[in-house]
Amino acid sequence: MSPGTAQPSPAPCAARQVNAFTVDVEDYFHVAALSSVISRDSWATREYRVEANTERLLALLAERQVHGTFFVLGWVAGRSPGLVRRIAQAGHEIACHGFSHQLVYRQSPPEFREETTRAKACLEDIIGQAVLGYRAASFSVTRASLWALDVLIDLGFRYDSSIFPIRHHRYGLPGATPEPNRLSAPSGRTLVEFPMSAAKFLGVQVPVSGGGYFRILPYWLTHAGLRQIERRGRPFTFYLHPWEVDPGQPRIRAGAFSRFRHYTNLERCESRLRRLLADFSFSSMREALRGRGLLSA
């Protein structure tokens, strides 16, 4: 990164390694890949499936005795406060995914501050405790929106998980530190960052954090990439959306590429997830960062 932008510092070398399992709690009609054909005005009239799909994930995690971090969209929390409480009561960490799934770099700083304040307050009112973590819609903290880190610090967040150290047409911060670290915001203040995970194959950074990459790429590639990260002494973060275990969701007419990204292998995702939970050890993002000495109790 160039001087004057976010400068990461390494994590303590004696850190204990714990991988983070995370869920971005949003419905199928919230996703950026379908935003060109689904207006926000129509959200309230769409078939609402996020509660049942999240319960499905909760049951699977309980079966495997895994506790994770659920980054809940404020729009979902406002409609389903009972779901948020059930997630917390099951022992999972509640974190913030913004309010209306807008890309950060398409918002002004005041808009981002208002939306994020609203979402954080909604979640904290529901669970009765502080929300420490934040993840931007579509990992949209990029070089153009590093100012958002200062807003997160102002609002009392302790960590962020929005930076993807890859090149992508919608997100990514190539060259960003690939492991959990303390990141300097433009103001010079710091915030803990748990970046999304990528592994190197033939010199190319390949995303192996989950989501569409997990569904579309062969399982062996995800497995090999995550093992590669572990062998280097780094924890990884894995993420999934509740709609990704829902092959019965409505099919939206969209462009061919958007349909490919959103619908490919929905019917295989849950079985792959079961394999992943058997092959790796996971905890919440909060616990993973505590294990690295980056977050106090």
C-alpha positions as CSV (number, residue, x, y, z in Angstrom):
1,M,0.0,0.0,0.0
2,S,1.2,3.5,-0.6
3,P,2.2,5.8,2.2
4,G,-0.7,7.7,3.8
5,T,-3.2,4.9,3.3
6,A,-4.0,2.0,5.6
7,Q,-0.8,0.5,6.9
8,P,-1.1,-2.9,8.5
9,S,1.1,-4.1,11.3
10,P,1.8,-7.8,11.8
11,A,0.0,-9.9,14.4
12,P,1.9,-11.2,17.4
13,C,4.2,-14.1,16.3
14,A,3.2,-16.3,19.3
15,A,-0.5,-16.2,18.4
16,R,-2.7,-19.2,18.8
17,Q,-4.4,-20.2,15.5
18,V,-8.2,-20.4,15.3
19,N,-10.2,-20.3,12.1
20,A,-13.4,-18.2,11.9
21,F,-16.7,-19.5,10.6
22,T,-19.0,-16.7,9.5
23,V,-22.5,-16.2,8.0
24,D,-23.6,-13.1,6.2
25,V,-27.3,-13.1,7.1
26,E,-29.2,-11.7,4.1
27,D,-31.9,-13.0,1.8
28,Y,-31.6,-14.0,-1.9
29,F,-33.1,-10.7,-3.0
30,H,-30.5,-8.6,-1.2
31,V,-27.4,-9.8,-3.2
32,A,-25.4,-7.4,-5.4
33,A,-25.4,-9.9,-8.3
34,L,-29.2,-9.5,-8.7
35,S,-29.5,-5.8,-7.8
36,S,-29.9,-4.7,-11.4
37,V,-33.2,-6.6,-11.6
38,I,-34.4,-6.4,-8.0
39,S,-35.2,-2.9,-6.7
40,R,-35.0,-2.2,-2.9
41,D,-38.6,-1.0,-3.1
42,S,-39.7,-4.6,-3.9
43,W,-37.9,-6.2,-1.0
44,A,-40.9,-6.2,1.4
45,T,-43.1,-7.9,-1.2
46,R,-40.6,-10.7,-2.0
47,E,-40.9,-14.3,-0.6
48,Y,-39.0,-14.1,2.7
49,R,-36.8,-17.2,3.2
50,V,-33.9,-16.0,5.3
51,E,-35.4,-17.2,8.6
52,A,-35.9,-20.8,7.6
53,N,-32.5,-20.9,5.9
54,T,-30.6,-19.4,8.8
55,E,-32.3,-21.9,11.1
56,R,-31.1,-24.7,8.8
57,L,-27.5,-23.4,9.3
58,L,-28.0,-23.1,13.1
59,A,-29.1,-26.7,13.2
60,L,-26.1,-27.9,11.3
61,L,-23.7,-25.9,13.4
62,A,-25.3,-27.2,16.6
63,E,-24.8,-30.8,15.2
64,R,-21.1,-30.1,14.7
65,Q,-20.8,-28.1,17.9
66,V,-19.4,-25.1,16.1
67,H,-20.0,-21.5,17.2
68,G,-19.5,-18.8,14.6
69,T,-20.1,-15.1,13.8
70,F,-23.3,-14.0,12.1
71,F,-23.0,-10.7,10.3
72,V,-26.6,-9.7,10.3
73,L,-28.1,-7.2,7.8
74,G,-30.0,-4.5,9.7
75,W,-33.0,-4.8,7.3
76,V,-33.3,-8.5,8.4
77,A,-32.8,-7.7,12.1
78,G,-35.6,-5.2,12.0
79,R,-37.9,-7.7,10.4
80,S,-36.8,-10.7,12.4
81,P,-35.6,-9.7,15.9
82,G,-36.5,-13.1,17.2
83,L,-34.1,-14.7,14.7
84,V,-31.3,-12.5,15.9
85,R,-32.0,-13.4,19.5
86,R,-32.1,-17.2,18.7
87,I,-28.7,-16.9,17.0
88,A,-27.2,-15.2,20.0
89,Q,-28.9,-17.6,22.4
90,A,-27.3,-20.5,20.5
91,G,-23.9,-19.1,21.5
92,H,-22.9,-17.4,18.3
93,E,-21.5,-13.9,18.0
94,I,-23.7,-11.2,16.4
95,A,-21.9,-8.7,14.2
96,C,-23.1,-6.1,11.7
97,H,-23.5,-6.3,8.0
98,G,-24.7,-2.8,7.4
99,F,-28.4,-1.9,7.0
100,S,-29.5,-2.1,3.4
101,H,-26.6,-3.9,1.6
102,Q,-25.4,-0.9,-0.3
103,L,-21.8,-0.9,-1.5
104,V,-19.7,1.3,0.7
105,Y,-18.0,3.1,-2.2
106,R,-21.3,4.1,-3.7
107,Q,-22.3,5.9,-0.5
108,S,-21.2,9.2,0.8
109,P,-19.5,9.2,4.3
110,P,-22.6,10.7,5.9
111,E,-24.9,8.1,4.3
112,F,-22.6,5.3,5.4
113,R,-22.4,6.7,8.9
114,E,-26.2,7.0,9.2
115,E,-26.9,3.5,7.9
116,T,-24.2,1.8,9.9
117,T,-25.3,3.6,13.1
118,R,-28.8,2.5,12.5
119,A,-27.8,-1.2,11.9
120,K,-25.5,-1.4,14.9
121,A,-28.1,0.2,17.2
122,C,-30.8,-2.2,16.0
123,L,-28.7,-5.2,16.7
124,E,-27.5,-4.0,20.1
125,D,-31.1,-3.2,21.2
126,I,-32.1,-6.8,20.2
127,I,-29.3,-8.7,22.0
128,G,-28.6,-6.3,24.8
129,Q,-24.8,-6.2,24.3
130,A,-22.2,-4.4,22.2
131,V,-21.6,-5.4,18.6
132,L,-17.9,-5.5,18.0
133,G,-17.5,-6.6,14.3
134,Y,-18.5,-5.2,10.9
135,R,-18.5,-6.6,7.4
136,A,-19.4,-4.5,4.4
137,A,-21.8,-5.6,1.7
138,S,-19.8,-7.4,-1.0
139,F,-16.5,-6.6,0.8
140,S,-16.8,-3.0,-0.5
141,V,-14.1,-1.5,1.7
142,T,-11.6,-0.8,-1.1
143,R,-8.9,1.8,-1.8
144,A,-11.7,4.2,-2.8
145,S,-13.5,3.7,0.5
146,L,-10.8,3.4,3.2
147,W,-12.5,6.4,4.8
148,A,-15.1,3.9,6.1
149,L,-12.6,2.5,8.6
150,D,-12.6,5.9,10.5
151,V,-16.4,5.8,10.6
152,L,-16.3,2.3,12.0
153,I,-13.8,3.4,14.7
154,D,-16.0,6.4,15.5
155,L,-19.0,4.1,16.0
156,G,-17.2,1.8,18.4
157,F,-16.5,-1.2,16.3
158,R,-13.5,-3.2,17.4
159,Y,-12.8,-5.1,14.2
160,D,-13.7,-5.2,10.5
161,S,-13.8,-8.1,8.0
162,S,-14.4,-6.4,4.7
163,I,-11.0,-6.4,2.9
164,F,-10.3,-9.1,0.3
165,P,-6.6,-9.1,-0.7
166,I,-7.4,-9.9,-4.4
167,R,-8.3,-8.2,-7.6
168,H,-12.0,-8.2,-8.5
169,H,-14.2,-6.0,-10.6
170,R,-16.5,-5.2,-7.6
171,Y,-14.1,-5.3,-4.6
172,G,-10.6,-6.2,-3.5
173,L,-7.5,-4.5,-2.1
174,P,-4.5,-6.2,-3.8
175,G,-1.4,-6.3,-1.6
176,A,-3.4,-6.0,1.7
177,T,-2.0,-8.1,4.6
178,P,-3.5,-11.6,4.2
179,E,-3.7,-12.4,7.9
180,P,-5.5,-10.8,10.9
181,N,-3.7,-7.5,11.7
182,R,-4.1,-4.1,13.2
183,L,-4.8,-1.7,10.3
184,S,-4.3,2.0,10.3
185,A,-7.2,4.1,9.1
186,P,-6.6,7.3,7.1
187,S,-6.8,9.3,10.4
188,G,-3.9,7.2,11.8
189,R,-6.1,5.5,14.3
190,T,-6.2,1.7,14.2
191,L,-8.8,-1.0,13.8
192,V,-8.3,-4.8,13.8
193,E,-8.8,-6.3,10.4
194,F,-9.6,-10.0,9.7
195,P,-9.3,-10.1,5.9
196,M,-11.0,-12.6,3.7
197,S,-8.9,-15.6,2.7
198,A,-7.1,-16.3,-0.6
199,A,-4.4,-19.0,-1.4
200,K,-1.8,-18.9,-4.1
201,F,-1.8,-21.4,-6.9
202,L,0.7,-21.1,-9.7
203,G,1.4,-17.6,-8.6
204,V,-2.2,-16.5,-8.7
205,Q,-4.2,-15.4,-5.6
206,V,-7.4,-17.6,-5.6
207,P,-10.3,-16.7,-3.2
208,V,-11.0,-19.7,-0.9
209,S,-13.0,-17.9,1.8
210,G,-16.4,-19.4,0.8
211,G,-19.6,-18.0,-0.8
212,G,-19.8,-18.4,-4.6
213,Y,-16.2,-19.5,-4.7
214,F,-17.0,-22.4,-2.4
215,R,-20.1,-23.4,-4.4
216,I,-18.6,-23.0,-7.9
217,L,-14.9,-24.1,-7.5
218,P,-14.3,-27.8,-6.8
219,Y,-14.2,-28.7,-3.1
220,W,-10.6,-30.0,-3.4
221,L,-9.4,-26.6,-4.4
222,T,-11.1,-24.9,-1.4
223,H,-9.7,-27.6,0.9
224,A,-6.1,-27.3,-0.5
225,G,-6.2,-23.5,-0.3
226,L,-7.4,-23.5,3.3
227,R,-4.8,-26.1,4.3
228,Q,-2.1,-24.0,2.6
229,I,-3.1,-21.0,4.8
230,E,-3.0,-23.2,7.9
231,R,0.4,-24.6,7.0
232,R,1.7,-21.0,6.9
233,G,0.6,-20.5,10.5
234,R,-2.3,-18.2,9.6
235,P,-6.0,-18.6,10.5
236,F,-8.5,-18.3,7.8
237,T,-12.1,-17.0,7.6
238,F,-14.9,-18.8,5.9
239,Y,-18.3,-17.3,5.0
240,L,-21.6,-18.4,3.6
241,H,-25.1,-16.9,3.1
242,P,-28.2,-18.6,4.3
243,W,-29.6,-18.6,0.7
244,E,-26.7,-20.7,-0.5
245,V,-28.2,-23.8,1.2
246,D,-31.6,-23.1,-0.4
247,P,-32.0,-24.7,-3.9
248,G,-35.7,-24.1,-3.8
249,Q,-35.4,-20.3,-3.8
250,P,-37.2,-18.3,-6.5
251,R,-35.3,-18.0,-9.8
252,I,-34.9,-14.4,-10.8
253,R,-34.5,-13.4,-14.4
254,A,-31.1,-11.8,-14.7
255,G,-28.1,-11.8,-16.9
256,A,-26.4,-15.1,-17.6
257,F,-23.3,-14.3,-15.5
258,S,-25.4,-13.2,-12.5
259,R,-27.5,-16.4,-12.8
260,F,-24.3,-18.4,-12.9
261,R,-22.8,-16.8,-9.9
262,H,-26.0,-17.0,-7.8
263,Y,-27.5,-20.4,-8.7
264,T,-24.6,-22.7,-9.5
265,N,-24.4,-25.7,-7.2
266,L,-27.0,-24.5,-4.6
267,E,-28.1,-28.1,-4.3
268,R,-24.5,-29.3,-3.4
269,C,-23.6,-26.5,-1.0
270,E,-24.9,-28.1,2.2
271,S,-23.1,-31.4,1.6
272,R,-19.9,-29.5,0.9
273,L,-20.4,-27.5,4.0
274,R,-20.7,-30.7,6.1
275,R,-17.4,-31.9,4.7
276,L,-15.8,-28.5,5.5
277,L,-17.0,-28.6,9.1
278,A,-15.6,-32.1,9.4
279,D,-12.2,-31.2,7.8
280,F,-11.4,-28.0,9.7
281,S,-11.8,-26.5,13.2
282,F,-13.8,-23.3,13.6
283,S,-14.8,-20.7,16.2
284,S,-16.3,-17.2,16.1
285,M,-14.3,-14.3,14.6
286,R,-14.2,-12.7,18.1
287,E,-12.6,-15.8,19.6
288,A,-10.2,-16.2,16.6
289,L,-9.0,-12.6,17.1
290,R,-8.7,-13.1,20.9
291,G,-6.5,-16.2,20.1
292,R,-4.3,-14.0,18.0
293,G,-3.9,-11.4,20.8
294,L,-5.6,-8.8,18.7
295,L,-8.8,-8.5,20.7
296,S,-9.1,-8.2,24.4
297,A,-11.7,-10.2,26.3
